[in-house]
Amino acid sequence: MKVYLILLMFLIGFVLTLHLAMNAQVGVIVKNAKMGNAIFWTIGAVTAIIIGLTSWEPEVFSRLKEVPVWLLTAGIMGAALVFGIAWVMPQIGAGPAFVMMIAAQIITAMVFSHFGILGSPQEPISLMKLLGALMLIGGASIVTFAK
């Protein structure tokens, strides 16, 4: 595996944590998590359009009809996810929120890889992978919940 891709994903994890905490804080400051989230998604949508226009390819729209509609619901999921996180994080704290998300992501990623879901390379769940996932979840829990 390429080291730069691993480092990039680490950076993305950092930025995701920062982004979600910032979104939650906007909701707290404006005293309306839904509106704070809407502001974030509006800015994000404009940014996505600008980035998309840098590689304009009109054929994309004709190929869009090949995409199953259920895959396009990911945009809805993303908005709901960020809203949920922005609403919950100020109530339970960033640590517990991220431990729960990390645990769910590890379990889901292992299942996706095991079965090759959504184009993921198929990699069976092994006892060592399961042990590693449990250790990662346990370690994150200790860091978050230990006094």
C-alpha positions, 0 to 999 in steps of 0.5 A: 500500500502506498504510504502517501495514500495512508498519510492522506487518509490520516489528514482527511480524518483530522480535517473531518474531525475539525470540520464536524466540530466547527459545524457543531460550534456554528450551530451552538453559536447561532443556537440552531443546529439545523440552520448552522448545518444548512449554512455549512452545506450551502458553502460546501455546495458552492465549493463543490460546484466550483471544484467540479467546474474545474474539470467540466465535462458535459458528458457526465450529465448523459452518463448520469442516467446510468447511476442507480438512483439509490446511489444518489441518496448519498447526498441526503445521507451526508447532509443528515450525517453532518446535521446529526453529528453537529447536534449530538457532539455539543451534547456528549462531547467530541471524544465520545462522538468520535469513538462511536463513529470510529467503532461503527466505521471499523465494523462497517468497513470490515463487513464491506471489505469482507463481502466486497460491497460497493466496489471494495476489494474483497478481504476476508475478516480474519481473527487478527483483523478482528482483534486489531479492530477491537484494540483500536476501538478499545484504545479510542475508548480509553483515550476518550473515557479515562479520567 
